Amino acid sequence: MAKVTEVYATSPGPVVLCDCTPPRSADPAALDAVGAVGADFACVAYNPGKLPRADSVAAALAIKSRTGTDVVFNLATRDMNKIAVQSRLLGAQMLGLENVIILQGDGFTEAEAERVKAVNDYTPTALIADAAAMNDGLDYRGAKLRGETSLCIGGTFDLARDLAREVALTRRKVEAGAHFLIAQPIYDIELRHAFLEAYERSAGGPLELPVFWGVQVLDKDGIVLGNVPPETRQQLDEGWPGVDIAVEQLQALLDDGVRGVYLVPPILRGGARDYEVARQVMASVR
């Protein structure tokens, strides 16, 4: 299976990871629409909405098997201890799934915590480091595995949060062994510049890993990621199609030299996704 970093290094055009939601069922046909988007990779979310959904590894395998689209699966540290997490990674490797994005997962509210408990045996940075160690044949104890993995490890950052904090976290993830990074959706190109400049000042050199910059296709009544500027919200309220707004934002990123895109299809109420709209955005890229 193609690795994210290898495709990024060899592709003549932009490389697109399309976010997708596993179904709240065991029906693999629910994932077929993702393949029609035309992205380079389907990026399978981990239990969005903090609800039981098809496992991200299993869903990624179903997408690859049924549609031929290359895949990335997300894995959250919130729900598993170290043994369970590393077993999951070994199982994914056994299935030929090597692209993984490691994240924490949304915390539970007080009401939710009365019914389900977080584990958080790892921080995302610590799991990135231990996943990198698995590539050297070592488990979380430093004991030898019977073979090395070849995981392509991704980390995340979110520029809707404090810039200095995100720079520090990103540095730690890079130093821990991440191979690529995902930026949650942004709506202002200057925010990208500010982050990269702050990172270079902090690290003493530029951020050299592939970064996939987030573009969300907005829906007037949908769920929004990041801080949408008032003027963009006004455009939506006035009836501008979310596709047109996303294409404009995407073109601004490409004109700015971006080669990696993390495309987020509309997130409708109840968690449904509009992959046809994402396909229309992809058509503009191609």
Secondary structure in CASP SS format (residue, H / E / C, confidence):
PFRMAT SS
TARGET T0000
AUTHOR 0000-0000-0000
METHOD secondary structure of the structure
MODEL  1
M C 1.00
A C 1.00
K C 1.00
V H 1.00
T H 1.00
E H 1.00
V H 1.00
Y H 1.00
A H 1.00
T H 1.00
S C 1.00
P C 1.00
G C 1.00
P C 1.00
V E 1.00
V E 1.00
L E 1.00
C E 1.00
D E 1.00
C E 1.00
T C 1.00
P C 1.00
P C 1.00
R C 1.00
S C 1.00
A C 1.00
D C 1.00
P H 1.00
A H 1.00
A H 1.00
L H 1.00
D H 1.00
A H 1.00
V H 1.00
G H 1.00
A C 1.00
V C 1.00
G C 1.00
A C 1.00
D C 1.00
F E 1.00
A E 1.00
C E 1.00
V E 1.00
A C 1.00
Y C 1.00
N C 1.00
P H 1.00
G H 1.00
K H 1.00
L C 1.00
P C 1.00
R C 1.00
A C 1.00
D C 1.00
S H 1.00
V H 1.00
A H 1.00
A H 1.00
A H 1.00
L H 1.00
A H 1.00
I H 1.00
K H 1.00
S H 1.00
R H 1.00
T H 1.00
G C 1.00
T C 1.00
D E 1.00
V E 1.00
V E 1.00
F E 1.00
N E 1.00
L E 1.00
A E 1.00
T C 1.00
R C 1.00
D C 1.00
M C 1.00
N C 1.00
K H 1.00
I H 1.00
A H 1.00
V H 1.00
Q H 1.00
S H 1.00
R H 1.00
L H 1.00
L H 1.00
G H 1.00
A H 1.00
Q H 1.00
M H 1.00
L C 1.00
G C 1.00
L C 1.00
E C 1.00
N E 1.00
V E 1.00
I E 1.00
I E 1.00
L E 1.00
Q C 1.00
G C 1.00
D C 1.00
G C 1.00
F C 1.00
T C 1.00
E H 1.00
A H 1.00
E H 1.00
A H 1.00
E C 1.00
R C 1.00
V C 1.00
K C 1.00
A C 1.00
V C 1.00
N C 1.00
D C 1.00
Y C 1.00
T C 1.00
P H 1.00
T H 1.00
A H 1.00
L H 1.00
I H 1.00
A H 1.00
D H 1.00
A H 1.00
A H 1.00
A H 1.00
M H 1.00
N H 1.00
D C 1.00
G C 1.00
L E 1.00
D C 1.00
Y C 1.00
R C 1.00
G C 1.00
A C 1.00
K E 1.00
L C 1.00
R C 1.00
G C 1.00
E C 1.00
T C 1.00
S C 1.00
L C 1.00
C E 1.00
I E 1.00
G E 1.00
G E 1.00
T E 1.00
F E 1.00
D C 1.00
L C 1.00
A C 1.00
R C 1.00
D C 1.00
L H 1.00
A H 1.00
R H 1.00
E H 1.00
V H 1.00
A H 1.00
L H 1.00
T H 1.00
R H 1.00
R H 1.00
K H 1.00
V H 1.00
E H 1.00
A H 1.00
G C 1.00
A C 1.00
H C 1.00
F E 1.00
L E 1.00
I E 1.00
A E 1.00
Q C 1.00
P C 1.00
I C 1.00
Y C 1.00
D C 1.00
I H 1.00
E H 1.00
L H 1.00
R H 1.00
H H 1.00
A H 1.00
F H 1.00
L H 1.00
E H 1.00
A H 1.00
Y H 1.00
E H 1.00
R H 1.00
S H 1.00
A H 1.00
G C 1.00
G C 1.00
P C 1.00
L C 1.00
E C 1.00
L C 1.00
P C 1.00
V E 1.00
F E 1.00
W E 1.00
G E 1.00
V E 1.00
Q E 1.00
V C 1.00
L C 1.00
D C 1.00
K C 1.00
D C 1.00
G C 1.00
I E 1.00
V C 1.00
L C 1.00
G C 1.00
N C 1.00
V C 1.00
P C 1.00
P H 1.00
E H 1.00
T H 1.00
R H 1.00
Q H 1.00
Q H 1.00
L H 1.00
D H 1.00
E C 1.00
G C 1.00
W C 1.00
P C 1.00
G H 1.00
V H 1.00
D H 1.00
I H 1.00
A H 1.00
V H 1.00
E H 1.00
Q H 1.00
L H 1.00
Q H 1.00
A H 1.00
L H 1.00
L H 1.00
D H 1.00
D C 1.00
G C 1.00
V C 1.00
R C 1.00
G E 1.00
V E 1.00
Y E 1.00
L E 1.00
V E 1.00
P C 1.00
P C 1.00
I E 1.00
L C 1.00
R C 1.00
G C 1.00
G C 1.00
A C 1.00
R E 1.00
D C 1.00
Y H 1.00
E H 1.00
V H 1.00
A H 1.00
R H 1.00
Q H 1.00
V H 1.00
M H 1.00
A H 1.00
S H 1.00
V H 1.00
R C 1.00
END
